[in-house]
Amino acid sequence: MSLLNFESAELDRRGAPHTAREIAQQPQVWRTVHALVQSQRAAIDAFLQPLLALPDLRIVLTGAGSSAFIGQCLTPALLQQLGARPGIRVEAIATTDIVSNPAQCLQPGVPTLLVSFARSGNSPESLAAVELADATVGECHHLAVTCAAEGTLARRLGDRERAHVLLLPDETHDRAFAMTSSFTGMLLAAAWAFGMALPSVDTLGDAARQLLATEAARLDALNAQPFERVVVLGSNGLQGLAKEAALKVLELSDGRLVALADSPLGFRHGPKTILNDRTLVLIVLSNDSYTRRYDLDLLRELRRQGRGRIVALSTSALNAEDALAADDVLLDLPVNAPDLALAPVALVFAQCLALLASLKLGITPDNPSASGTVTRVVSGVIIHPLATPAP
């Protein structure tokens, strides 16, 4: 396998075979995941439709780390889809918040669907969040979207009456440290499970393939001019994408590159002080015509001020005032596609950027943490009994 002008032998030698393969395989993985969801359509609908008919249902999308960002990508789109049903709420709350603050995150007496995203299903917080929700809420239902059949989450929820496990194909269960196929696979699986309107899986896959086939030179050029800070910006659900993209840079550079995520409007309120001449800014422009105005305002401002290198990712050529710059990336998606559709495709570009930055720094991307400070499945978490009084 080759990726971004690297052949398999070199990727093996530099400790990147799994990361590279798991980035490159995503268009095919999405097709496989789509077929899986379609094959389980009747069972998924039988589980979800009665819940979505509840007038006061609360949907909580949860996960830890990257998996939490999946919920943040999905929440605005799912809320918009279900918004015509009075009383239904959709919220993204990380398992790390649920576990440390259950009384502030869970509501007794409110019918709740907890949608858990988990690559391995073995993170202590993922398991504890399920148990706390069951103990606290009363009527709690579970949809688990996970990549590991042997994971504890899948096994624990597999035979529960109020639960459905959407187990993704094994190829989504990344072997590398960083989540890549697992993130986009779970994101799209949930979107399709809830019946969200997206371009066809072929359209999404073709857009990602085009990026992988044509953007190697641009990515090389970006990495040829050393940067020490990376900022990723996106509005609404694309802010979840921005957080995941920034985390990929941070993880694969072993913390040697500072990475920050924000919304274009929020970035002005203090975080903009991070900009210097060695900052790379990625801004994913919304397809929503109203939101896009705010994104473009910041893009103009950043280019006018000339601090850092600015890259816009967009589904269409910019207007006459904002012509595409040499570094900008044109995503091959319909200009009327929902922003949720931009997330997996734009993330492929960010994953490639992070991989190349890692290699340039001499890091082994499959296992980037030289000190062992962080691990593929988080360790060192103690789950304290809820009844234990605070010291």
C-alpha positions in Angstrom: 0.0 0.0 0.0 1.2 3.5 -0.7 -0.1 6.8 0.6 0.9 10.4 -0.2 4.0 9.3 -2.2 5.2 6.9 0.5 5.5 3.2 -0.5 4.7 0.4 1.9 8.3 -0.5 2.7 9.0 3.1 3.8 5.9 3.3 5.9 6.9 0.1 7.6 10.4 1.3 8.2 9.1 4.6 9.7 6.6 3.0 12.0 3.5 4.1 10.1 1.9 1.1 8.3 -1.3 0.9 10.4 -1.9 4.6 10.5 -1.4 5.0 6.8 -3.5 2.0 5.9 -6.3 3.1 8.2 -6.4 6.6 6.7 -6.3 5.3 3.1 -9.0 2.6 3.6 -11.7 5.0 4.7 -13.6 5.4 1.5 -14.0 1.6 1.3 -14.7 1.3 5.0 -17.6 3.8 4.6 -19.1 1.7 1.9 -18.9 -1.4 4.1 -20.4 0.5 7.1 -23.2 1.8 5.0 -24.0 -1.7 3.8 -24.0 -3.0 7.4 -26.4 -0.3 8.5 -28.7 -1.0 5.6 -28.7 -4.7 6.4 -29.8 -3.9 10.0 -32.3 -1.2 9.0 -35.3 -3.1 10.3 -33.7 -3.9 13.7 -32.4 -0.3 14.1 -35.7 1.2 13.3 -37.5 -1.2 15.6 -35.3 0.0 18.4 -35.1 3.7 17.6 -38.6 4.7 16.3 -40.6 4.0 19.5 -38.0 6.0 21.4 -38.0 8.9 19.0 -41.8 9.0 19.3 -41.6 9.8 23.1 -42.5 13.5 23.5 -39.9 14.2 26.2 -37.0 12.0 25.1 -33.5 13.2 25.9 -30.8 11.9 23.6 -27.2 12.1 25.0 -24.4 11.4 22.6 -21.3 10.4 24.6 -17.8 9.0 24.4 -14.3 9.9 25.6 -11.7 11.8 23.7 -12.2 11.4 20.0 -15.4 9.5 20.6 -16.8 12.5 22.4 -16.1 14.6 19.3 -18.3 12.3 17.2 -21.3 13.4 19.3 -20.3 17.0 18.9 -20.3 16.6 15.1 -23.7 14.9 15.1 -25.6 16.9 17.7 -26.5 20.0 15.6 -27.6 17.9 12.6 -29.7 15.5 14.7 -31.3 18.3 16.6 -32.2 20.0 13.4 -33.7 16.8 12.1 -35.8 16.1 15.2 -36.5 19.7 16.0 -40.1 19.5 14.8 -40.9 17.1 17.7 -41.5 19.3 20.7 -39.8 18.3 23.9 -37.0 16.2 22.3 -33.5 17.3 23.4 -30.2 16.3 21.9 -26.9 16.9 23.8 -23.3 15.8 23.4 -21.8 15.1 26.9 -18.5 13.3 27.2 -18.4 10.2 29.3 -15.5 11.9 31.3 -18.0 14.5 32.4 -20.8 12.1 33.1 -18.5 10.0 35.3 -17.1 12.9 37.3 -20.4 14.8 37.5 -23.3 12.4 37.1 -25.7 14.6 39.1 -25.2 17.5 36.8 -25.3 15.5 33.5 -28.0 12.9 34.1 -31.7 13.7 34.8 -33.8 11.2 36.9 -37.2 10.6 35.6 -36.5 11.8 32.0 -36.6 9.1 29.4 -33.0 9.0 28.0 -31.3 7.4 25.0 -27.6 7.2 25.7 -25.7 6.8 22.5 -22.2 5.6 23.3 -19.3 5.8 20.8 -16.4 3.6 21.6 -13.6 2.2 19.5 -12.6 -0.7 21.8 -15.4 -0.5 24.3 -12.9 -1.0 27.1 -12.4 2.6 28.4 -13.4 2.7 32.1 -15.4 5.9 31.6 -17.5 4.4 28.8 -18.5 1.5 31.0 -19.1 3.6 34.1 -21.2 6.1 32.2 -23.6 3.3 31.2 -23.9 2.0 34.7 -24.4 5.5 36.2 -27.0 6.3 33.6 -28.9 3.1 34.4 -28.7 3.8 38.2 -29.6 7.5 37.9 -32.1 8.0 35.1 -34.7 5.3 35.6 -35.8 4.8 32.0 -32.5 4.7 30.2 -32.0 3.1 26.8 -28.7 2.5 25.1 -27.4 2.6 21.5 -23.8 1.5 21.4 -21.8 2.2 18.3 -18.5 0.3 18.6 -15.8 -1.3 16.6 -14.8 -4.3 18.8 -16.9 -7.4 19.1 -14.8 -8.5 22.1 -15.0 -5.2 23.8 -16.6 -5.0 27.2 -19.2 -2.4 26.1 -20.5 -4.6 23.3 -20.6 -7.7 25.5 -22.3 -5.9 28.4 -25.1 -4.3 26.3 -25.5 -7.1 23.8 -28.2 -8.9 25.8 -29.9 -6.0 27.6 -33.6 -5.4 26.9 -33.3 -1.6 26.5 -30.1 -1.7 24.4 -29.0 -2.1 20.8 -25.4 -2.6 19.8 -24.3 -1.4 16.3 -21.1 -3.4 15.9 -19.0 -2.1 13.0 -16.8 -4.2 10.8 -13.4 -5.2 12.2 -11.5 -2.9 9.8 -12.9 0.1 11.7 -11.1 -1.1 14.8 -7.9 0.8 14.3 -4.7 -1.0 15.2 -2.8 2.3 15.3 -2.7 4.6 18.3 -4.8 7.4 16.7 -8.4 7.0 15.8 -9.0 7.4 12.0 -11.2 4.8 10.4 -13.0 4.2 13.7 -13.9 7.9 14.0 -15.3 8.4 10.6 -16.9 4.9 10.6 -18.8 5.5 13.8 -19.8 9.0 12.8 -21.3 7.9 9.5 -22.8 4.7 11.1 -24.8 6.8 13.6 -25.8 9.4 11.0 -27.2 6.6 8.8 -28.8 4.8 11.7 -30.8 8.0 12.6 -31.7 8.4 8.9 -29.8 11.7 8.4 -29.8 13.1 4.9 -26.3 12.8 3.4 -24.9 12.5 -0.1 -24.6 9.0 -1.3 -21.8 6.9 0.2 -20.2 6.8 -3.3 -20.1 10.6 -3.4 -18.5 10.8 0.1 -16.0 8.0 -0.8 -15.1 9.6 -4.2 -14.5 13.0 -2.5 -12.1 11.3 0.0 -10.4 9.4 -2.7 -9.8 12.5 -4.7 -8.2 14.2 -1.7 -5.9 11.2 -1.2 -5.0 11.1 -4.9 -4.4 14.8 -5.5 -3.4 16.5 -2.3 0.0 15.0 -1.7 1.9 17.9 -3.2 -0.1 20.5 -1.3 0.4 18.6 2.0 4.1 18.3 1.3 4.3 22.0 0.6 2.5 22.8 3.9 4.9 20.6 5.8 8.0 22.0 4.0 7.5 25.3 5.7 7.9 24.4 9.4 5.0 25.3 11.7 4.9 24.9 15.4 1.2 25.7 16.0 -1.9 24.4 14.3 -5.4 26.0 14.6 -8.5 24.2 13.2 -11.7 26.2 12.9 -15.3 25.1 12.1 -18.8 26.3 12.9 -21.6 24.3 14.6 -21.0 20.6 14.0 -17.8 21.3 12.2 -16.4 22.5 15.5 -16.5 18.8 16.6 -14.5 18.0 13.5 -12.1 20.8 14.3 -11.5 19.3 17.8 -10.8 15.9 16.3 -8.4 17.3 13.7 -6.5 19.3 16.3 -6.2 16.2 18.5 -4.8 14.2 15.6 -2.0 16.8 15.2 -1.3 16.8 18.9 -1.3 13.0 19.2 0.7 12.2 16.1 3.3 14.9 16.9 3.6 13.6 20.4 2.7 17.0 21.7 5.6 18.7 19.9 3.0 20.7 17.8 0.6 22.8 19.7 -2.9 22.4 18.3 -6.1 24.3 19.1 -9.7 24.1 17.9 -12.4 26.7 18.0 -15.3 28.2 16.0 -14.6 31.0 13.6 -16.6 33.4 15.7 -15.2 32.2 19.0 -11.6 32.4 17.8 -11.6 36.2 18.1 -12.4 36.1 21.8 -8.9 35.4 23.1 -7.7 32.2 21.4 -6.6 34.3 18.4 -3.5 35.3 20.4 -2.0 32.0 19.5 -1.2 33.2 16.0 2.4 33.8 15.0 4.4 33.5 11.9 4.8 29.7 12.4 1.1 29.0 12.8 -0.9 26.9 10.3 -4.7 27.7 10.3 -7.2 25.3 8.7 -10.7 26.7 8.4 -13.5 24.4 7.2 -16.1 26.6 5.6 -19.7 25.8 6.3 -22.1 25.0 3.5 -24.9 26.8 5.3 -25.2 30.1 3.4 -25.9 32.1 6.6 -23.1 30.5 8.7 -20.7 30.7 5.8 -20.9 34.6 5.9 -19.3 34.5 9.4 -16.7 32.0 8.3 -15.7 34.1 5.4 -15.5 37.3 7.5 -12.8 35.6 9.7 -11.0 34.2 6.6 -10.8 37.7 5.1 -9.6 39.1 8.5 -6.9 36.4 8.9 -5.6 36.9 5.4 -5.6 40.7 5.7 -3.6 40.5 9.0 -1.1 38.1 7.5 -0.1 36.2 10.6 0.3 32.5 9.9 -0.5 30.4 6.9 -4.2 30.1 6.2 -5.9 27.1 4.4 -9.6 27.1 3.7 -11.4 23.8 3.0 -14.5 24.5 0.9 -17.0 22.7 -1.3 -17.1 25.6 -3.7 -15.0 28.3 -5.1 -15.2 31.4 -2.9 -16.9 34.5 -4.1 -15.3 37.3 -6.1 -14.0 39.0 -3.0 -12.6 35.7 -1.6 -11.0 33.9 -4.5 -9.4 30.5 -3.7 -5.8 30.9 -2.6 -3.0 28.5 -3.7 -3.2 26.6 -0.4 -7.0 26.2 -0.3 -8.6 22.8 -0.7 -11.7 22.3 -2.8 -13.8 19.4 -1.5 -15.5 17.5 -4.2 -18.9 17.5 -2.5 -22.2 19.1 -3.5 -22.5 22.8 -2.5 -25.8 22.0 -0.9 -24.5 19.1 1.1 -25.1 19.4 4.9 -22.1 20.3 7.0 -22.2 16.8 8.5 -21.1 15.5 5.1 -18.0 17.7 5.1 -16.8 16.3 8.4 -15.4 12.9 7.3 -14.0 14.2 4.1 -12.2 17.2 5.6 -11.0 15.0 8.4 -9.1 12.8 5.8 -7.1 15.9 4.8 -6.3 16.7 8.5 -5.3 13.1 9.2 -2.9 13.2 6.3 -1.5 16.5 7.5 -0.9 15.1 11.0 0.7 11.9 9.6 3.1 13.9 7.4 4.0 16.2 10.3 4.6 13.2 12.5 7.0 11.7 9.9 8.8 15.0 9.4 9.4 15.1 13.2 10.9 11.6 13.1 8.1 10.2 15.2 6.6 6.7 14.7 2.9 7.5 14.0 1.6 4.0 14.9 3.0 4.5 18.5 3.8 8.2 18.8 4.0 8.6 22.6 7.7 8.0 23.2 7.3 8.4 26.9 4.2 6.2 27.2 2.4 9.1 28.8 -0.7 8.3 26.8 -1.9 4.8 25.6 -4.2 3.5 22.9 -6.8 2.5 25.5 -6.7 4.9 28.4 -5.2 3.6 31.7 -4.9 4.8 35.2 -8.6 5.8 35.6 -10.1 4.9 39.0 -13.9 4.7 39.0 -15.0 5.9 42.5 -18.3 4.6 44.0 -20.9 7.2 43.6 -21.8 7.1 47.3 -18.2 8.0 48.4 -18.3 11.5 49.9 -15.9 14.0 48.5 -12.8 14.6 50.7 
